[in-house]
């Protein structure tokens, strides 16, 4: 049973989403304030967090930021009003995985939830490998694709879903440079066109977790004028 946390101050929206999530077999938790939602996210470690931007006490952007700062890797779907374009950008940059604009249809909401659960189970990037490779090792970095587990010098690294997918995509094609638009389309999808700078934010967070020296990256390199690539020398070694 998937555990879903809804952090939304509109009780009618909570009730509507709760009905349909329970039809999917989910256990549903809810909070109407940002600070309470953050505490529940930390304590409950849900499989999915539905997070509204406009919340009392602590807004959704700050809640999302603090969730990621606490190494909680649960996928986050943010709910925004159509006029809050800047909040979509900020939400993606601080670690949200998807967003849905209000008003939205229940059908679209459920389709996105199911897509998130499918990615959790299978991993979109694992399918992109076109093979049976399930474990990759580069020096002190180990990536288990099937278990969605990353170790650095034997210690587990907590990555968000998008950080993991970025790492798998880059590391499975060492030396191949991807520009920001390619990474955005392959990891986030075409719905996010125009948010290429979000890639930079996720790369920086990923580097902060796996690079011994952020000022001199060892694994994820910048291809100047293009984008990013995984260090092919480590793959050859």
C-alpha positions as CSV (number, residue, x, y, z in Angstrom):
1,X,0.0,0.0,0.0
2,X,1.4,3.4,-1.1
3,X,1.4,6.1,1.6
4,X,0.5,9.5,0.2
5,X,0.7,12.8,2.2
6,X,-1.5,15.7,1.1
7,X,-0.5,19.1,2.4
8,X,-3.3,21.5,1.3
9,X,-5.3,24.1,3.1
10,X,-8.5,23.6,1.1
11,X,-10.5,20.8,2.8
12,X,-12.6,20.2,-0.2
13,X,-9.6,19.5,-2.4
14,X,-8.2,17.2,0.3
15,X,-11.4,15.3,0.4
16,X,-11.6,14.9,-3.4
17,X,-8.0,13.7,-3.7
18,X,-8.4,11.4,-0.8
19,X,-11.4,9.6,-2.3
20,X,-9.6,8.9,-5.6
21,X,-6.2,8.0,-4.0
22,X,-8.0,5.5,-1.7
23,X,-9.6,4.0,-4.9
24,X,-6.0,3.4,-6.0
25,X,-5.4,1.5,-2.8
26,X,-3.3,4.3,-1.2
27,X,-3.2,5.2,2.5
28,X,-3.8,8.9,2.7
29,X,-2.5,11.3,5.3
30,X,-3.2,15.0,5.2
31,X,-2.3,18.4,6.8
32,X,-3.6,21.9,6.2
33,X,-0.6,23.8,7.4
34,X,2.9,23.9,6.0
35,X,4.8,23.4,9.2
36,X,2.6,20.5,10.2
37,X,3.0,19.0,6.7
38,X,6.8,19.2,7.0
39,X,6.7,17.4,10.4
40,X,4.5,14.6,9.0
41,X,6.7,14.2,5.9
42,X,9.8,13.8,8.2
43,X,8.0,11.4,10.5
44,X,6.0,9.3,8.1
45,X,8.4,9.1,5.0
46,X,5.5,8.9,2.5
47,X,5.8,7.4,-1.0
48,X,4.4,10.6,-2.5
49,X,3.8,14.1,-1.2
50,X,1.1,16.3,-2.8
51,X,2.1,19.8,-1.8
52,X,0.2,23.1,-2.3
53,X,2.3,26.3,-2.8
54,X,0.0,28.6,-0.8
55,X,-0.1,27.3,2.7
56,X,-0.4,29.0,6.2
57,X,2.5,29.2,8.6
58,X,5.1,27.9,5.9
59,X,4.5,28.0,2.2
60,X,5.0,25.0,-0.1
61,X,8.3,26.2,-1.6
62,X,9.9,26.4,1.9
63,X,8.3,23.1,2.9
64,X,9.7,21.4,-0.3
65,X,13.2,22.9,0.4
66,X,13.2,21.7,4.0
67,X,12.0,18.2,3.0
68,X,14.9,17.8,0.7
69,X,17.3,19.3,3.3
70,X,16.2,16.5,5.6
71,X,17.2,13.9,2.9
72,X,13.6,12.8,2.3
73,X,13.6,11.5,-1.2
74,X,9.8,11.0,-1.6
75,X,8.5,12.3,-4.9
76,X,6.8,15.7,-4.5
77,X,4.0,16.9,-6.7
78,X,3.3,20.6,-6.2
79,X,-0.1,22.2,-6.8
80,X,0.0,25.8,-8.1
81,X,-2.5,28.4,-9.4
82,X,-2.2,29.3,-13.1
83,X,-0.9,32.8,-12.2
84,X,2.0,31.4,-10.1
85,X,4.5,30.6,-12.9
86,X,7.4,31.7,-10.7
87,X,6.3,29.2,-8.1
88,X,6.5,26.4,-10.6
89,X,10.1,27.3,-11.4
90,X,11.0,27.7,-7.7
91,X,9.3,24.4,-6.8
92,X,11.3,22.5,-9.4
93,X,14.5,24.2,-8.4
94,X,14.2,23.3,-4.8
95,X,13.4,19.6,-5.5
96,X,9.8,19.1,-6.6
97,X,9.4,16.3,-9.2
98,X,6.1,17.4,-10.8
99,X,3.5,20.1,-10.6
100,X,-0.2,20.4,-11.4
101,X,-1.9,23.7,-12.0
102,X,-5.3,24.5,-10.5
103,X,-8.0,23.9,-11.5
104,X,-7.1,20.4,-12.6
105,X,-9.0,17.4,-13.7
106,X,-9.1,14.3,-11.5
107,X,-8.2,12.2,-14.5
108,X,-5.0,14.2,-15.1
109,X,-4.1,14.1,-11.4
110,X,-4.5,10.3,-11.2
111,X,-2.5,9.9,-14.5
112,X,0.4,11.8,-12.9
113,X,0.2,9.9,-9.7
114,X,0.2,6.6,-11.5
115,X,3.2,7.7,-13.6
116,X,5.1,8.6,-10.5
117,X,4.4,5.2,-8.9
118,X,5.5,3.5,-12.2
119,X,8.8,5.3,-12.1
120,X,9.3,4.3,-8.5
121,X,8.8,0.7,-9.4
122,X,10.7,0.5,-12.6
123,X,12.8,3.6,-13.1
124,X,12.5,5.3,-16.5
125,X,16.2,5.6,-16.9
126,X,16.8,1.9,-16.3
127,X,14.8,1.2,-19.4
128,X,16.9,3.6,-21.4
129,X,20.0,1.4,-20.9
130,X,18.6,-1.2,-23.4
131,X,20.3,-4.0,-21.6
132,X,20.5,-5.9,-18.4
133,X,23.1,-3.7,-16.6
134,X,21.8,-3.3,-13.1
135,X,25.0,-2.3,-11.2
136,X,27.6,0.3,-12.1
137,X,30.7,1.1,-10.2
138,X,33.0,4.0,-10.7
139,X,35.9,4.3,-8.3
140,X,34.2,4.8,-4.9
141,X,30.7,5.4,-6.4
142,X,28.3,2.4,-6.8
143,X,24.9,2.7,-8.5
144,X,22.4,-0.1,-8.2
145,X,19.7,0.7,-10.7
146,X,17.3,-2.1,-9.9
147,X,17.3,-1.2,-6.1
148,X,17.6,2.5,-6.8
149,X,20.5,2.6,-4.4
150,X,23.7,4.7,-4.5
151,X,26.7,4.2,-2.3
152,X,29.7,6.5,-2.0
153,X,32.7,4.9,-0.4
154,X,30.4,2.3,1.1
155,X,27.9,4.8,2.6
156,X,24.4,5.2,1.3
157,X,23.6,8.4,-0.5
158,X,20.0,9.7,-0.3
159,X,19.0,11.1,-3.7
160,X,15.6,12.4,-4.8
161,X,14.0,10.6,-7.8
162,X,15.1,13.2,-10.3
163,X,18.7,13.3,-8.9
164,X,18.8,9.5,-9.2
165,X,17.5,9.5,-12.8
166,X,20.0,12.2,-13.8
167,X,22.9,10.2,-12.3
168,X,21.8,7.0,-14.0
169,X,21.4,8.6,-17.4
170,X,24.7,10.4,-17.3
171,X,26.7,7.4,-15.8
172,X,25.2,4.9,-18.2
173,X,26.6,7.0,-21.1
174,X,30.1,8.1,-19.9
175,X,31.7,10.8,-21.9
176,X,28.5,11.7,-23.7
177,X,27.6,15.4,-23.3
178,X,23.9,16.3,-22.8
179,X,22.7,19.9,-23.0
180,X,20.1,21.2,-20.6
181,X,17.2,20.9,-22.9
182,X,18.0,17.2,-23.6
183,X,18.2,16.5,-19.9
184,X,15.0,18.3,-19.2
185,X,13.1,16.4,-21.8
186,X,14.5,13.0,-20.9
187,X,14.2,13.3,-17.1
188,X,11.3,15.7,-16.6
189,X,9.4,15.4,-20.0
190,X,8.2,17.9,-22.5
191,X,5.7,19.5,-20.1
192,X,8.6,21.3,-18.6
193,X,10.0,23.1,-21.7
194,X,11.4,26.5,-20.7
195,X,12.7,25.4,-17.3
196,X,16.2,24.4,-18.4
197,X,17.7,26.2,-15.4
198,X,16.0,23.6,-13.2
199,X,18.6,21.1,-14.5
200,X,21.4,23.3,-13.1
201,X,19.8,23.2,-9.7
202,X,19.5,19.5,-9.6
203,X,23.0,18.9,-10.9
204,X,24.4,21.2,-8.2
205,X,22.4,19.2,-5.5
206,X,23.5,15.9,-7.0
207,X,27.2,17.1,-7.0
208,X,26.9,18.2,-3.4
209,X,26.0,14.6,-2.4
210,X,28.5,12.6,-4.5
211,X,31.4,14.9,-5.2
212,X,34.3,14.9,-2.7
213,X,35.3,18.4,-3.9
214,X,32.5,20.5,-5.4
215,X,35.0,23.0,-6.8
216,X,36.7,20.2,-8.7
217,X,34.1,17.6,-9.7
218,X,35.2,14.1,-10.2
219,X,32.1,12.3,-11.5
220,X,29.8,14.8,-13.2
221,X,31.7,17.2,-15.4
222,X,30.7,20.4,-17.1
223,X,31.1,20.5,-20.9
224,X,31.6,24.1,-21.5
225,X,29.1,25.6,-24.0
226,X,27.1,22.4,-24.0
227,X,26.0,21.0,-20.7
228,X,27.1,18.0,-18.6
229,X,28.7,14.6,-18.9
230,X,29.9,11.7,-16.7
231,X,33.6,11.3,-16.5
232,X,34.6,8.7,-19.1
233,X,38.0,8.2,-17.5
234,X,36.4,6.6,-14.5
235,X,34.4,4.3,-16.7
236,X,37.6,3.2,-18.6
237,X,39.3,2.5,-15.3
